[in-house]
Amino acid sequence: MFGLGPMEIVVIGAIAVMLYGKRLPEVGRSVGQTIGELRKQMAALSREMDLAAHVDGTASRTVSRRIGGGDDGPQVSSPRFDPPAPADDTPPV
């Protein structure tokens, strides 16, 4: 569980009891509800991302290429930058 050993969990529990005392069940319930809401939001975001990738076929190909899928599309590179040529009427430096 999050890389915590039994001793660390006991220490965290003891600190929680000292800080919250009789309100500990209320605080635990509130934390549980917050974690549940975060999970629901993450699931909704994941569904929307999957839907967007499904609607836009290029996104799914890009993701599969990054993950290690086949190379089934053209390679895209950034445009080449050519600096402006010096004008003939500029004085030498």
Buried (B, 14 or more C-beta within 10 A) or exposed (E): EEEEEEEEEEEEEEEBEEEEEEEBEEEEEEEEEEEEEEEEEEEEEEEEEEEEBEEEEEEBBBEBBEEEEEEEEEEEEEEEEEEEEEEEEEEEE
